Amino acid sequence: MTGEPQRRVVGAPDPSAVLSCRSVVKTFGYEPVLDGVDLDVAEHEVVVLIGASGSGKSTLIRCVNLLETIDDGTIHLDGQDISDPRVKADAIRRRIGIVFQAFNLFPHMSVLDNVTLAPRVVHGTPRREAEEKAMSLLTRIGLAAKARDFPDRLSGGQQQRAAIVRSLVSDPRLLLLDEVTSALDPELVGEVLDLVRDLKSQGMTLLMATHEMGFAKQVADRVCFLDGGVVLESGPPEQVLGEPVQPRTRAFLSRIIDAGRL
């Protein structure tokens, strides 16, 4: 006995998936937050993560974007093992867009400058080219008139839509959305969800965590219920949200229904 933790037997990733997670483990202290997560996201697929607070949804998203280092298992992006410690994290993040519940827009920069910062600074895109693309995206979501405004002049819904556009301007292979409506007033949630619905119709590959079960039912190709650090149940939204198999899934959805969120 060496006292070292036993490593899990990790299955092969799905070579056709954009994202393929196998036996992913992440602990904080002695507490496993992810305890062997297996998850694939196919090209153009929208996968929605649901589960109680602390179930590991946000942690999984942060691990996929390499903001957290996993303790075991593998994460592959288009067949590349991005969980390999030798991988250059910044190069991987250029292929993945991420948006959090906090808008994280720079308050001292205009909306246009926020959106074009990464293309100009990280990718070396000429300013005119970056601004033309940014304005095209802002026009598409109805924010062109706000391009020169600072974030504090925008509503919460407008700020979140601008944050999503900022993640799209570099043409990410995969877009991660972590509870993007949680910080919004109820009347502003709809405009952000409309944008996500548009992205789905355009074929974006999406992995998102949400407490909006009604929206998950509308937009998801597949819903994954996280509980105890694992994907306990996964399937089409009409099955997982309508006729769940697992007792824990049913109990979770019952609480959501009682709270008026489904």
C-alpha positions in Angstrom: 0.0 0.0 0.0 1.5 3.3 -1.1 -1.3 5.5 0.3 -1.6 7.1 -3.2 -5.1 7.5 -4.7 -6.0 4.8 -7.2 -6.4 6.2 -10.7 -9.5 5.2 -12.6 -9.7 3.2 -15.7 -10.5 5.9 -18.3 -12.5 4.9 -21.4 -11.6 6.0 -24.9 -13.0 9.4 -26.0 -15.5 9.6 -28.8 -13.4 10.6 -31.8 -16.4 12.2 -33.5 -17.4 14.4 -30.6 -16.3 18.1 -30.3 -16.0 17.6 -26.6 -15.4 14.2 -24.9 -15.0 13.9 -21.1 -14.0 10.6 -19.6 -14.0 9.7 -15.8 -13.4 13.4 -15.0 -12.5 13.9 -11.3 -12.1 17.2 -9.5 -11.8 17.6 -5.8 -11.6 20.6 -3.5 -9.8 19.7 -0.3 -11.1 16.1 0.4 -14.5 16.7 -1.2 -15.0 15.4 -4.8 -17.1 17.8 -6.8 -16.8 15.8 -10.0 -16.5 12.1 -9.3 -16.1 10.4 -12.6 -18.0 12.5 -15.2 -18.5 11.0 -18.7 -19.9 13.4 -21.2 -19.8 13.9 -25.0 -21.0 16.9 -27.0 -21.4 16.3 -30.7 -21.0 19.0 -33.4 -24.0 21.3 -33.5 -25.4 19.7 -30.4 -26.8 21.7 -27.4 -26.2 19.9 -24.2 -27.8 21.4 -21.0 -26.5 20.6 -17.5 -29.0 20.6 -14.7 -28.7 19.8 -11.0 -28.8 21.4 -7.6 -26.4 24.0 -6.5 -23.1 22.3 -5.7 -23.8 19.4 -8.1 -20.7 20.2 -10.2 -22.2 22.0 -13.2 -20.1 25.1 -13.0 -17.0 23.2 -12.0 -17.3 21.0 -15.1 -17.6 24.0 -17.3 -14.5 25.6 -15.7 -12.6 22.3 -16.1 -13.5 22.2 -19.9 -12.1 25.7 -20.3 -9.0 24.8 -18.3 -9.8 27.3 -15.6 -9.6 24.4 -13.2 -7.1 21.5 -13.4 -8.8 18.0 -13.2 -7.4 15.4 -10.8 -8.2 12.4 -12.9 -9.7 11.4 -16.2 -9.4 13.1 -19.6 -11.0 15.9 -21.6 -10.7 15.9 -25.3 -11.5 18.7 -27.7 -11.8 17.5 -31.3 -9.8 14.5 -30.4 -7.0 16.4 -28.6 -6.4 15.7 -25.0 -6.6 19.2 -23.5 -6.3 17.9 -20.0 -2.7 16.9 -20.7 -0.6 19.2 -18.4 1.8 19.9 -21.3 -1.0 21.5 -23.4 -0.8 25.3 -23.7 -4.0 26.5 -22.0 -4.2 29.8 -23.8 -4.1 28.1 -27.2 -7.0 25.9 -26.2 -9.1 28.8 -24.8 -8.9 30.5 -28.1 -11.0 27.6 -29.5 -13.6 27.8 -26.6 -15.9 30.6 -25.8 -17.2 31.0 -22.2 -19.8 33.3 -20.6 -20.4 33.4 -16.9 -23.4 34.7 -14.9 -21.4 37.8 -14.1 -21.1 39.8 -17.3 -17.4 40.5 -16.8 -17.4 43.4 -19.2 -14.6 45.9 -18.7 -16.4 49.0 -17.3 -13.8 51.5 -18.7 -14.2 50.2 -22.3 -17.0 50.6 -24.7 -19.1 47.7 -25.8 -17.3 47.6 -29.1 -13.9 47.7 -27.5 -15.0 44.9 -25.1 -16.1 42.7 -28.0 -12.9 43.3 -30.1 -10.3 43.1 -27.4 -9.6 39.4 -27.7 -9.4 39.3 -31.6 -7.1 42.3 -31.6 -4.8 41.5 -28.6 -4.9 37.7 -28.6 -5.4 36.8 -32.3 -3.7 39.8 -33.8 -6.7 40.7 -35.9 -6.4 44.3 -37.4 -8.7 46.7 -35.6 -10.9 47.5 -38.7 -11.5 43.8 -39.4 -12.3 43.1 -35.8 -14.7 46.0 -35.6 -16.5 45.1 -38.8 -17.1 41.6 -37.5 -18.1 42.9 -34.1 -20.6 45.4 -35.5 -22.1 42.6 -37.7 -22.7 40.5 -34.6 -24.0 43.5 -32.5 -26.3 44.4 -35.3 -27.7 40.9 -35.5 -28.6 41.0 -31.8 -29.9 44.5 -31.8 -27.1 46.2 -30.0 -25.4 48.2 -32.8 -26.7 51.4 -31.4 -25.0 50.7 -28.1 -21.6 49.9 -29.6 -20.0 53.1 -28.3 -21.7 53.0 -24.9 -20.0 51.9 -21.8 -21.5 48.8 -20.0 -23.1 50.8 -17.2 -25.4 52.4 -19.8 -26.8 49.0 -20.8 -29.5 46.9 -19.0 -28.4 43.6 -17.5 -29.9 41.7 -20.4 -28.0 43.9 -22.9 -24.8 43.4 -21.0 -25.1 39.7 -21.0 -25.9 39.6 -24.7 -22.8 41.8 -25.3 -20.8 39.3 -23.2 -22.1 36.4 -25.4 -21.1 38.3 -28.6 -17.7 38.9 -27.1 -17.3 35.1 -26.8 -18.5 34.6 -30.4 -16.4 37.1 -32.2 -13.4 34.7 -32.3 -15.5 31.9 -33.9 -15.2 29.4 -31.0 -15.4 25.7 -31.7 -17.4 25.2 -28.5 -19.4 27.7 -26.5 -19.8 27.3 -22.7 -22.6 29.1 -20.9 -22.6 29.0 -17.1 -25.9 30.2 -15.6 -26.0 33.2 -17.9 -29.5 34.3 -16.7 -29.0 33.9 -13.0 -27.9 37.5 -12.4 -30.8 38.9 -14.4 -34.2 40.2 -13.4 -36.9 37.9 -14.7 -38.1 40.4 -17.4 -34.5 40.4 -18.9 -34.1 36.6 -19.0 -36.1 36.3 -22.2 -33.9 38.4 -24.4 -30.8 36.4 -23.4 -32.5 33.1 -24.0 -33.7 34.3 -27.4 -30.1 34.8 -28.4 -29.1 31.3 -27.2 -32.1 30.0 -29.2 -30.7 31.8 -32.3 -27.3 30.3 -31.7 -28.8 26.9 -31.7 -30.6 27.5 -35.0 -27.3 28.6 -36.5 -25.6 25.3 -35.5 -23.4 26.4 -32.6 -22.1 23.6 -30.4 -23.1 24.5 -26.9 -22.6 23.2 -23.4 -24.6 25.2 -20.9 -25.6 25.0 -17.2 -29.0 26.5 -16.3 -31.8 26.5 -13.7 -34.3 27.5 -16.4 -35.9 24.2 -16.9 -38.5 25.5 -19.3 -35.8 26.9 -21.6 -33.8 23.7 -21.3 -36.9 21.8 -22.6 -37.1 24.2 -25.6 -33.4 24.5 -26.6 -31.6 21.3 -25.5 -30.8 18.4 -27.7 -29.8 16.5 -24.6 -30.2 17.2 -20.9 -27.8 15.8 -18.3 -28.7 15.7 -14.7 -25.6 16.0 -12.4 -25.9 14.6 -8.9 -23.1 13.6 -6.5 -20.5 14.6 -9.0 -21.6 12.3 -11.8 -24.0 12.4 -14.7 -26.8 10.5 -13.1 -29.2 10.7 -16.0 -28.9 11.8 -19.6 -31.3 11.9 -22.6 -33.7 14.0 -24.7 -35.3 16.8 -22.7 -38.8 15.3 -23.0 -37.5 12.2 -21.3 -35.3 13.6 -18.6 -37.6 16.5 -17.8 -40.9 14.7 -18.5 -40.4 11.1 -17.6 -37.1 10.8 -15.6 -35.9 7.3 -14.7 -33.8 8.1 -11.7 -35.5 8.8 -8.3 -33.0 11.6 -7.6 -33.9 13.2 -10.9 -37.6 13.0 -10.1 -36.9 14.5 -6.6 -34.9 17.4 -8.1 -37.5 18.2 -10.7 -40.3 18.0 -8.0 -38.5 20.8 -6.1 -38.1 22.8 -9.2 -41.8 22.5 -9.9 -42.7 23.5 -6.4 -40.5 26.6 -6.9 -42.4 27.4 -10.1 -39.4 27.0 -12.4 -40.7 24.2 -14.7 
